[in-house]
Structure formats: structure tokens, C-alpha cells
Amino acid sequence: MAQNQDPHQATKRGRTAPGLQHGRLRYGAVADEAVVRNRLLTAGVAIVVVTLVGALGFWFIGGGDWSFEDCAYMVLITITSVGYQEVLPVAQAEYGRIFTMVVLVCGMGVSFYFLSALTAFIIEGDLREALWRRKMHNRLLGLRDHFILCGAGRTGSYVTDELLRAGCDLVIVELDGKCLDRLIKKHGETFIAIEGDATDDQILKEAGIERAQGLVTALEHDQDNLFVSLSARGLNESLRIVSRANVDRVTPKLRQAGANAVVSPSNIGGRRMAHELLRPNVVGFLDFMTRDQESQLEIEEVEVFEGSPLVGLKLAKSRIREVSNALVLSVVNSGDHTYNPGPEFEFDSGMTLIVLGESAEVERLRRYVAGERGSYS
């Protein structure tokens, strides 16, 4: 990752996509280009082979009296049909005209194939990329409540995996095109990639930050994450911002800049290693829930909105266990957690339930809390 490079470098490396004045939509449709490129290479090799074989044929027909340069020139003016006068007296040599006709037929066929492949490589490639960029730009303009990831390095790649696994709409901003190419190769066009400097406000606007639901800044340097957090908060006051921090002393500054949460990979990594030693079964259970793609267990948030049938009810009377087997682990109210709430705990609007259960059971509970009568039975 090279997020601290020249912020205008991205726009210098390629054409600007329709509507993007600062960033560049990363073109990821490389499969068709590879086919056209291989076809062009095959046609070029065929041209060389026909020229060499034809030149050798004329040289043998002439008994070695004709120079190889004249023989090659004879092949080229024959297969290109330029109409120049013959430089070799092929009419006087045995099989000269017959061989010339063979070279003419084979050479023209190969020439037309090469020209068609070259045309496809130039025109179709540009047209395909232009259409792709327009489609991606329209898709970007239509995004609402999406997530933005700034930085597609090692940390960002794991963030991408989790967000795409959850089915989120994702826009990734990264200055290093190679990082984007790796993610595109892995995930295809399940996200929108913008090659540009995330510390540039205009790049964030082009990523739709005013319409976004959340932003993760996982850049390599803390000062860049600090700058992005500050800019993002100024552009969208309701945005949830999660920032990476390499050193703990930067955490208060990131929060002051507008980050809702700050994550230190080294801190979490160290704690995880200690937990693997001290309580491996607990870590294994959490991994089973959060990382095993075949696992049906989830820890999810369920919001209690105004008008929910839970408002004003105590846990014992809430019918939660009748509706769903999901387990209420905690209730969050204005930032305060009530762990393992008792039967006398009373629900109110604005609370968030932290629940554990299978995907289907969590969804049944969510529909019940939302007041969708009959849809959870």
C-alpha cells in the first residue's frame, strides 16, 4: 500500500471514469482482454511463421541464388498484395508460381486474421472498458447506506471479506492499483473499486460518503487514518467511522477526529494469541460462529424501534423465547450494556439487543421485534 504518495498519481495513471474527476474506477474485467490478447499473439506468431517458411521456400526454389532478404521481401509484398513488381523471377523457376500462389492464399488468410485480432484488441477493448466504467459509475451513483473502505492492504482485505460475506454494498478506495487487482481477482465485481487517495475529500465524495452508512479507514499510516476520519466526519455527521491505529497513543486523537471506534491490529493480535494459550476452547467457539462459513450460529444486533411490541414489556413477558430460540446476551441502551438481562428487565425504544442464535432464529426474532405480525410464526 502506498497511500502517502502523490494524491494526483492515480489520475495520471489512466483515464478518468465518466463523472469521476479525481479518482479512477479500477477496471477489473480482464478475462475478455486476455482472450483477445492471446488471439493477437497467435496471429502475430502465424505471420512470422508464414514469412519465414515462405522465404525459405523461395530460397530453395531459387537454388540458393536468391538472397534471403529478397526472398523475405517477396513474401511480404505477396501476402500484403501491395502490387509491387516481383523482385524474384519466380516465373522462370520450377514450381515458382505454384509456391507463390500457396504463399498468397495462406499469407492473406493469416494477414486478415491478424488485422481482425488487432482491431478487436484496440476497438473492442476500449469500448468494453468505456461501457464497464459507465455501468460502474451509474451503480456507484445509485448506492445508498453503503460502506466505504479506505485501504485495501492486508487489514483491508480481511475487512472486505467480512463485509462482502455479510452482503453489504462496498466501495473500496486505494491508491495502489495492485492491491485492488488482487481483491478484484478474488471477489470479482461484488464491490466498486476506486483507485485514488482516500485523504482527498473529493475522492471520498466520489465514493458517495454523503450517502454512506459507515466507513473503515485501514491505511498504513496513522496520520492518514486521522486525516480520513476528520474529513469523513466533516462530510457526513451521521456516518459510523471505524479507524485502524498502529499505536495506542493515537487512539484518543482518532476519536477526537470523529472515529466512533478505533481498532489496533497489534493489540487485538496479541490478546488473541494469549487467549489461544489460556482459553483455546472459547476462542474456538467464537471462531466457529464468526469465521466458519458453514456455521449457522450468529451474534447479531436487533434494534428496538418505537412502536415495537417489546416496548414497555419485561423480559419475562416479552414472548421472545416463544417466538425464537435466539438467546439475548446483552441489551445496549445509550452506550450502556446490560449483560444477561434478568426477567424483570424492561424494554424501551432505542435499545439494541445483542443476540446469539441460528440465522433463521435471529431473523424470526428481528421480524417479531419490528412488529411484523404473523411473519415470524
C-alpha positions as a printed NumPy array, in Angstrom:
array([[  0.   ,   0.   ,   0.   ],
       [  1.19 ,   3.472,  -0.785],
       [ -1.473,   5.837,   0.477],
       [  1.064,   8.564,   1.25 ],
       [  2.064,   9.029,  -2.376],
       [  1.209,  11.896,  -4.658],
       [ -2.585,  12.299,  -4.421],
       [ -2.746,  13.068,  -8.114],
       [ -0.841,   9.953,  -9.133],
       [ -3.991,   7.889,  -9.602],
       [ -5.405,  10.206, -12.207],
       [ -2.09 ,  10.288, -14.045],
       [ -2.004,   6.526, -14.483],
       [ -5.145,   6.221, -16.549],
       [ -8.169,   7.923, -17.976],
       [-10.725,   9.343, -15.611],
       [-14.005,   7.451, -15.499],
       [-17.211,   9.223, -16.528],
       [-18.197,  11.554, -13.692],
       [-15.079,  10.878, -11.577],
       [-12.803,  13.889, -11.692],
       [-10.253,  12.79 ,  -9.099],
       [-10.461,   9.021,  -8.636],
       [-10.387,   6.265, -11.221],
       [-12.711,   3.294, -11.291],
       [-10.466,   0.25 , -11.357],
       [-11.202,  -1.829, -14.44 ],
       [-11.493,  -5.443, -13.378],
       [-12.932,  -7.207, -16.442],
       [ -9.644,  -8.732, -17.6  ],
       [-10.833, -12.148, -18.801],
       [-12.067, -10.988, -22.207],
       [ -8.966,  -8.854, -22.671],
       [ -6.773, -11.891, -22.101],
       [ -8.637, -13.821, -24.802],
       [ -8.215, -11.008, -27.327],
       [ -4.554, -10.561, -26.368],
       [ -3.856, -14.281, -26.835],
       [ -5.606, -14.226, -30.201],
       [ -3.475, -11.274, -31.29 ],
       [ -0.31 , -13.037, -30.134],
       [ -1.274, -16.189, -32.042],
       [ -1.94 , -14.185, -35.195],
       [  1.412, -12.382, -34.854],
       [  3.274, -15.677, -34.476],
       [  1.423, -17.026, -37.538],
       [  2.556, -14.   , -39.586],
       [  6.185, -14.618, -38.582],
       [  5.937, -18.347, -39.349],
       [  4.41 , -17.753, -42.809],
       [  7.108, -15.18 , -43.613],
       [  9.965, -17.447, -42.551],
       [  8.562, -20.546, -44.255],
       [  7.806, -18.577, -47.424],
       [ 11.27 , -17.006, -47.509],
       [ 12.923, -20.395, -47.035],
       [ 10.704, -21.855, -49.773],
       [ 11.713, -19.178, -52.3  ],
       [ 15.347, -19.601, -51.301],
       [ 15.209, -23.346, -52.029],
       [ 13.286, -22.817, -55.264],
       [ 15.972, -20.386, -56.396],
       [ 18.67 , -22.902, -55.602],
       [ 20.299, -20.527, -53.158],
       [ 20.954, -17.923, -55.827],
       [ 18.38 , -15.506, -54.39 ],
       [ 19.306, -13.649, -51.202],
       [ 17.248, -14.374, -48.112],
       [ 16.414, -10.666, -47.836],
       [ 14.896, -10.679, -51.336],
       [ 13.009, -13.875, -50.52 ],
       [ 11.515, -12.363, -47.366],
       [ 10.637,  -9.16 , -49.242],
       [  8.923, -11.267, -51.924],
       [  6.801, -12.988, -49.26 ],
       [  5.742,  -9.701, -47.668],
       [  4.719,  -7.967, -50.887],
       [  2.846, -11.139, -51.874],
       [  0.798, -11.609, -48.699],
       [  0.08 ,  -7.876, -48.343],
       [ -0.939,  -7.538, -52.03 ],
       [  0.766,  -4.14 , -52.343],
       [  1.199,  -4.626, -56.089],
       [  4.973,  -4.026, -56.286],
       [  6.911,  -5.616, -59.121],
       [  8.241,  -9.1  , -58.366],
       [ 11.853,  -8.932, -57.146],
       [ 12.382, -12.626, -57.92 ],
       [ 11.934, -14.281, -61.338],
       [  9.533, -16.855, -59.937],
       [  8.02 , -17.489, -63.399],
       [ 11.353, -18.865, -64.585],
       [ 11.839, -21.191, -61.625],
       [ 10.238, -24.624, -61.404],
       [  7.211, -24.556, -59.11 ],
       [  7.837, -20.854, -58.558],
       [  4.357, -19.654, -59.424],
       [  2.67 , -22.567, -57.68 ],
       [  4.556, -21.843, -54.47 ],
       [  3.789, -18.125, -54.829],
       [  0.061, -18.872, -55.079],
       [  0.264, -21.044, -51.93 ],
       [  2.064, -18.251, -50.086],
       [ -0.508, -15.753, -51.344],
       [ -3.517, -17.754, -50.12 ],
       [ -2.025, -18.704, -46.748],
       [ -0.439, -15.328, -46.171],
       [ -3.562, -13.3  , -46.915],
       [ -5.62 , -15.504, -44.612],
       [ -3.154, -15.033, -41.771],
       [ -2.929, -11.295, -42.513],
       [ -6.686, -10.828, -42.32 ],
       [ -6.78 , -12.811, -39.062],
       [ -4.024, -10.628, -37.603],
       [ -5.769,  -7.419, -38.658],
       [ -9.096,  -8.555, -37.198],
       [ -7.404,  -9.5  , -33.916],
       [ -5.592,  -6.157, -33.814],
       [ -8.833,  -4.29 , -34.474],
       [-10.612,  -6.227, -31.743],
       [ -7.773,  -5.538, -29.313],
       [ -7.853,  -1.798, -29.941],
       [-11.53 ,  -1.045, -30.54 ],
       [-13.349,  -3.744, -28.554],
       [-11.067,  -3.285, -25.551],
       [-11.666,   0.459, -25.403],
       [-15.388,   0.075, -25.997],
       [-15.722,  -2.665, -23.374],
       [-13.841,  -0.611, -20.808],
       [-15.882,   2.52 , -21.555],
       [-19.161,   0.627, -21.175],
       [-17.909,  -1.024, -17.975],
       [-16.887,   2.303, -16.465],
       [-20.258,   3.84 , -17.26 ],
       [-22.049,   0.872, -15.695],
       [-19.923,   1.068, -12.549],
       [-20.38 ,   4.833, -12.339],
       [-24.171,   4.504, -12.55 ],
       [-24.036,   1.744,  -9.944],
       [-21.977,   3.996,  -7.678],
       [-24.431,   6.87 ,  -8.032],
       [-27.291,   4.541,  -7.059],
       [-25.71 ,   3.328,  -3.818],
       [-27.371,   4.288,  -0.533],
       [-26.412,   3.219,   3.008],
       [-23.313,   1.502,   1.687],
       [-19.9  ,   1.084,   3.308],
       [-16.598,   2.641,   2.29 ],
       [-13.228,   1.018,   2.928],
       [-10.13 ,   3.201,   2.699],
       [ -7.076,   0.995,   2.244],
       [ -7.011,  -2.429,   0.58 ],
       [ -3.857,  -3.835,   2.162],
       [ -3.669,  -6.832,   4.479],
       [ -6.061,  -5.395,   7.049],
       [ -8.381,  -4.055,   4.384],
       [ -8.557,  -7.413,   2.624],
       [ -9.981,  -9.044,   5.769],
       [-12.466,  -6.192,   6.164],
       [-13.513,  -6.778,   2.561],
       [-14.039, -10.497,   3.172],
       [-16.324,  -9.874,   6.136],
       [-18.378,  -7.073,   4.597],
       [-18.945,  -8.935,   1.341],
       [-19.789, -12.095,   3.252],
       [-22.482, -10.092,   5.067],
       [-23.889,  -8.978,   1.706],
       [-23.015,  -5.296,   2.142],
       [-22.64 ,  -2.792,  -0.675],
       [-18.968,  -1.837,  -0.586],
       [-16.8  ,   0.847,  -2.177],
       [-13.036,   0.46 ,  -1.757],
       [-10.672,   3.416,  -2.134],
       [ -6.998,   2.535,  -2.599],
       [ -4.084,   4.306,  -4.261],
       [ -2.167,   1.131,  -5.103],
       [ -3.838,  -0.49 ,  -8.092],
       [ -2.123,  -3.837,  -7.441],
       [ -3.957,  -4.187,  -4.12 ],
       [ -7.259,  -3.557,  -5.89 ],
       [ -6.387,  -6.058,  -8.607],
       [ -5.824,  -8.781,  -6.003],
       [ -9.223,  -8.148,  -4.426],
       [-10.922,  -7.979,  -7.831],
       [ -9.361, -11.298,  -8.77 ],
       [-10.637, -12.808,  -5.513],
       [-14.127, -11.29 ,  -5.301],
       [-14.913, -10.192,  -8.866],
       [-17.233,  -7.221,  -9.276],
       [-19.009,  -7.667,  -5.94 ],
       [-17.642,  -4.264,  -4.892],
       [-16.725,  -0.971,  -6.551],
       [-13.022,  -0.138,  -6.633],
       [-11.795,   3.456,  -6.878],
       [ -8.103,   3.998,  -7.449],
       [ -7.287,   7.225,  -5.649],
       [ -6.03 ,   8.903,  -2.482],
       [ -8.502,   8.449,   0.388],
       [ -7.149,  11.554,   2.134],
       [ -8.579,  13.665,  -0.686],
       [-12.078,  14.949,   0.166],
       [-13.116,  14.806,  -3.48 ],
       [-12.274,  11.101,  -3.642],
       [-14.473,  10.467,  -0.605],
       [-17.301,  12.419,  -2.202],
       [-16.955,  10.374,  -5.382],
       [-17.222,   7.239,  -3.222],
       [-20.613,   8.561,  -2.056],
       [-19.658,   9.381,   1.512],
       [-22.675,  11.672,   1.956],
       [-24.94 ,   8.665,   1.295],
       [-22.836,   6.047,   3.09 ],
       [-23.736,   4.234,   6.292],
       [-20.24 ,   3.527,   7.52 ],
       [-16.549,   3.929,   6.749],
       [-13.491,   1.894,   7.675],
       [-10.108,   3.56 ,   7.31 ],
       [ -7.358,   0.921,   7.331],
       [ -4.487,   2.887,   5.82 ],
       [ -0.888,   2.056,   6.616],
       [ -0.023,   5.275,   8.449],
       [ -1.862,   6.623,  11.495],
       [ -1.699,  10.209,  10.255],
       [ -3.567,   9.188,   7.108],
       [ -6.265,   7.438,   9.151],
       [ -6.511,  10.523,  11.339],
       [ -6.92 ,  12.752,   8.289],
       [ -9.549,  10.492,   6.713],
       [-11.544,  10.298,   9.966],
       [-11.525,  14.075,  10.285],
       [-12.555,  14.595,   6.656],
       [-15.23 ,  11.901,   6.733],
       [-16.827,  13.278,   9.878],
       [-16.971,  16.725,   8.311],
       [-18.636,  15.34 ,   5.186],
       [-21.188,  13.128,   6.963],
       [-22.068,  13.759,  10.616],
       [-24.155,  10.587,  10.97 ],
       [-21.518,   8.294,   9.44 ],
       [-20.145,   5.485,  11.633],
       [-16.368,   5.555,  11.347],
       [-14.064,   2.721,  12.369],
       [-10.361,   3.508,  12.21 ],
       [ -7.195,   1.454,  12.386],
       [ -4.479,   2.536,  14.836],
       [ -0.946,   1.2  ,  14.856],
       [ -0.017,   2.72 ,  18.235],
       [ -2.289,   3.168,  21.251],
       [ -1.389,   6.819,  21.827],
       [ -3.128,   7.753,  18.571],
       [ -6.48 ,   6.334,  19.72 ],
       [ -7.675,   9.466,  21.608],
       [ -6.761,  11.674,  18.655],
       [ -8.671,   9.443,  16.251],
       [-11.749,   9.62 ,  18.472],
       [-11.426,  13.397,  18.66 ],
       [-11.185,  13.471,  14.867],
       [-14.529,  11.713,  14.588],
       [-13.899,   7.955,  14.728],
       [-16.641,   6.055,  16.557],
       [-14.369,   3.075,  17.154],
       [-10.62 ,   2.548,  16.948],
       [ -9.069,  -0.886,  16.369],
       [ -5.419,  -1.746,  16.893],
       [ -4.476,  -4.897,  14.922],
       [ -1.336,  -5.448,  17.035],
       [ -3.319,  -5.073,  20.261],
       [ -6.034,  -7.466,  19.14 ],
       [ -3.487,  -9.878,  17.686],
       [ -1.556, -10.007,  20.968],
       [ -4.703, -10.594,  23.011],
       [ -5.817, -13.293,  20.603],
       [ -2.502, -15.131,  20.932],
       [ -2.759, -15.015,  24.731],
       [ -6.361, -16.287,  24.632],
       [ -5.269, -19.162,  22.381],
       [ -2.92 , -20.218,  25.189],
       [ -5.235, -19.632,  28.142],
       [ -8.703, -20.482,  26.843],
       [ -8.464, -22.182,  23.422],
       [-11.968, -23.677,  23.593],
       [-13.552, -20.242,  23.99 ],
       [-11.578, -18.919,  21.032],
       [-12.528, -21.983,  19.019],
       [-16.221, -21.432,  19.753],
       [-16.044, -17.777,  18.696],
       [-14.197, -18.727,  15.515],
       [-16.841, -21.342,  14.781],
       [-19.547, -18.688,  14.969],
       [-17.818, -15.846,  13.183],
       [-15.457, -17.486,  10.688],
       [-16.897, -20.884,   9.768],
       [-18.913, -20.169,   6.62 ],
       [-20.967, -23.331,   7.125],
       [-21.905, -22.377,  10.674],
       [-25.491, -21.198,  11.199],
       [-24.745, -19.529,  14.548],
       [-24.549, -15.746,  14.589],
       [-24.128, -12.942,  17.086],
       [-26.325, -10.147,  15.747],
       [-27.834,  -6.801,  16.7  ],
       [-31.612,  -6.37 ,  16.833],
       [-32.847,  -2.811,  17.268],
       [-35.998,  -1.975,  19.217],
       [-37.732,   0.831,  17.348],
       [-40.589,   2.985,  18.56 ],
       [-43.839,   1.063,  18.163],
       [-42.195,  -2.333,  18.673],
       [-44.324,  -4.832,  20.651],
       [-41.389,  -5.144,  23.081],
       [-41.596,  -1.514,  24.244],
       [-42.807,  -1.403,  27.865],
       [-42.645,  -5.173,  28.337],
       [-40.443,  -7.013,  30.801],
       [-38.235,  -9.794,  29.503],
       [-40.345, -12.447,  31.229],
       [-43.474, -11.226,  29.387],
       [-41.813, -10.464,  26.053],
       [-42.528, -13.884,  24.439],
       [-39.026, -13.821,  22.947],
       [-38.377, -17.487,  23.758],
       [-41.781, -18.446,  22.327],
       [-41.041, -16.724,  19.041],
       [-37.356, -17.617,  18.638],
       [-34.638, -19.753,  20.189],
       [-32.191, -16.857,  19.922],
       [-30.517, -16.029,  23.217],
       [-30.377, -12.407,  24.433],
       [-26.792, -11.914,  25.61 ],
       [-26.916,  -8.196,  26.293],
       [-29.007,  -5.068,  25.838],
       [-27.365,  -1.783,  24.846],
       [-29.055,   1.458,  25.863],
       [-27.315,   4.788,  25.178],
       [-23.945,   3.069,  25.207],
       [-24.56 ,   1.211,  28.468],
       [-24.61 ,  -2.615,  28.411],
       [-26.87 ,  -4.79 ,  30.495],
       [-25.358,  -8.277,  30.292],
       [-27.61 , -11.304,  30.657],
       [-30.722,  -9.222,  31.479],
       [-32.988, -10.721,  34.127],
       [-36.73 , -11.481,  33.816],
       [-37.645,  -8.064,  35.293],
       [-35.656,  -6.122,  32.699],
       [-37.968,  -3.72 ,  30.824],
       [-37.509,  -2.923,  27.15 ],
       [-37.745,   0.577,  25.682],
       [-37.414,   2.086,  22.212],
       [-33.87 ,   2.887,  21.132],
       [-32.408,  -0.197,  22.778],
       [-30.358,  -2.747,  20.858],
       [-30.441,  -6.46 ,  21.655],
       [-27.24 ,  -8.478,  21.261],
       [-28.466, -11.973,  20.48 ],
       [-26.932, -15.377,  19.759],
       [-28.662, -17.97 ,  17.631],
       [-29.015, -19.644,  14.277],
       [-29.568, -17.359,  11.295],
       [-33.216, -18.322,  10.854],
       [-33.973, -17.857,  14.548],
       [-32.304, -14.442,  14.653],
       [-34.335, -13.376,  11.626],
       [-37.582, -14.555,  13.28 ],
       [-36.722, -12.505,  16.362],
       [-35.896,  -9.452,  14.248],
       [-39.278,  -9.627,  12.496],
       [-41.074, -10.035,  15.829],
       [-39.291,  -7.057,  17.381],
       [-40.144,  -4.998,  14.272],
       [-43.825,  -5.8  ,  14.775],
       [-44.328,  -7.867,  11.609],
       [-47.277,  -9.898,  12.823],
       [-47.503, -13.454,  11.614],
       [-44.245, -13.293,   9.614],
       [-42.251, -14.935,  12.419],
       [-44.538, -17.87 ,  13.101]])
